[in-house]
Amino acid sequence: MSDGRDLFRIRPRGVLRGAVLTLVFTGVLATAAATGALPRQHSAAGSAEAAGRAGDGGTVDSAALSRAAAAAIADGKSGKKAAEEFVSRSGDRWGAVYDKKEYAEFEQALDGAYTGVGLSAGRTEGGRVRVTRVRAGGPAEKAGLRVGDRLVSVDGRPVDGLSVSEVVSLLRGGGVAGSPVVLGVERDRAGWTRTLRRARVATEPVTVDRLDDGTLLIRVAAFTKGSGTRVRDAVREAPAGAGVLLDLRGNAGGLVSEAAEAASAFLDGGLVATYDVEGEQRAVYAEGGGDTGRPLVALIDGGTMSAAELLTGALQDRGRAVTVGSPTFGKGSVQMPSALPDGSVAELTVGHYRTPSGRAVDGQGIVPDLMAEEKAEERARTVLSGLGGGS
């Protein structure tokens, strides 16, 4: 999760066939939301039910969830709170509930910029919140926060035990640049508070560099809008024969349509992934015309997640790239939005995706062809050189 959401979703594009869905990823724990273009599941009124249905992957009965929210509203209680409790009990690991304002704010993240403090955070196994990324030049960096710091409170409110959406909402506040936010932080055994002022933080989802040996290094931090096209353009403009090092380390995912577009830079059409939505099988395809001969090595690690895993699996299964690094995170479940009676929206797990060869990703991740937890980039460049992509 992050104050900038680092949260993205599928959008309809030519590379997707079938209904549009949402693929929610984590940064160890993150959520995504849908646009008005995504299908909605209808709400229904009725009596409350004690818990959601935990099926494969902890799926939730959306009609029962809506009835629970409606019943709470009828009793003068919070429908959103009731829905959050329902999803929590259901076993849906990636399920989350957002009010209308929170849900609308997701739109900003798709443009690669947001108003916040410039940090990403994830939950540890013990349920605590730790800083996983600090954006250069942002308020968090200027205040001295570092990766690994523990986030204890936001504006005096303890964050342990809060839902993901609640922590993100506290960090973002009203999304007003210049507004203050007080963070309680711990590092080692020391603790302190810092007052930060939210700012408009721009992200650079794709960076392209030419290395000394002629290798094209493409780093993709997230699959936001336009990132797939930037990857394709970089490959098209590269000198003939120059190898590509595609760095997907720490990429927490994003728009699957953008990941498919990036796959199209290296594949001449064909299957990128399959997925199921409540048992119905569907597929994601690459566009034709990609560069299928240029040497390619993909760098991955435990922070490579969701849509980035989808791209990795496609390149690996189809023999297009050598993968180097460490096993990916293993986020391969599909979420779709369900509108609730009070206007809030629940993101619920409805299925899972697989690589072109049929490998499941959720809970398993993708193992690289060459394990290299240390000096991974150096090892990757050596492999690329052996493929004829560097001096």
C-alpha positions, 0 to 999 in steps of 0.5 A: 500500500502507499499514500500514492496508492501504487494501486492500479487496475485493468482497463479495457484495451484492444489486447484484452478479450472478454469482460474487463476485470480488476487485478489487485496487487500488493506492495506487501498488501495493496488494493486496486479499484475500478473505473466506471468502465468496469462491470458492476455487480448489483447490490441487493437489500435484505437481512444481514448474514454473519460472514462471507463465503470463503471458497477457492482463494477466499472468494466472497458472496457479493449478494450476501455482502450487500445484504449485510451492508444494507442491514447495517444501514437500516439499523443506522450503522455504517454500511462500509464498516459492516462490509469491511468486517464481512470481507475480513471474516470471509478469508478473501485475502485481497478483498477491500472496501472503499467509500465513494471518495476513496474510490474516486481518488484511485483515478489520480494514481493511474496518471502517475501522480498523486497528492501525498507524502511520497512513501509506500508501506507494507504490512509485516507478518506481525501486522505492523506497517513498515516503509517499503519505498521513499520517493526521491524529493518527496515530503517523506524523504525531506523529513528523513524517513527511510525504507524499513522505518515502522509507521506507528501512527498518522495524526495520532491514530495508531495504524496497527490493526487498521485496514489497508484503505484506512491507512492509505486514506489517513496518509492522503487526507483530503488530497490537498497539497500543503495540508499537514500530516503528523507521522509517528515513526520508529527506527530500531528502538527510537521513536519520534514524530514528524509533521509533513506537508502533503505535496503533488508527487510525480512518479516515473514508472518507466526509465530508459538508460543506455549502458556502456556496453550498448545494453538498453536498461528499461526499468518499469516501476509500475504499470500505470497508464502509458507505461506499456507504450513507453516500453514498446517505443524504447525497444523500437528506437533501440539500435539493431542488435542491442540487448534489453535488460528489463528490470521488473524488480520491485514492480508491484503491478498495475494495469494488466492492459499495460503489462500486455502492451509491454509484452507486445514489445517482445512478442508477435501477438499470442497469449500473455495469460489466461484467467477465470472469472467465477469459473468462466475462462478468458484470456489476455493477448499481446498485439502483433509486431513485437521484436522477437529476436532482440536478446532479452533478460528480465530481472525479477525479485520478491517485489515483482507482483501481479501484472509484473508477474503476468508479464514475466510468466509470458516472457518465460513460458514463451521462451522469449526471455531469460529471467534472473533474480529471485522468486516473485511475490505470488499475487495472481488473483482477480478482483472485481468491484461490487457496488454497495447500497450506500455508494461504497465499493467492495473489491472482491476476489473472483478468480485467478490467472495463469501463465501461457503454459497453465502455471498458477501464480497466486501463492506460488510466484515465478521462479527465475531461470537463474537464481541471483539474490546478490549482484543480480544485475551484474549476473543479468548483464553477463547472461545478456552478453552471452545471448549476444546483447552486450559487449 
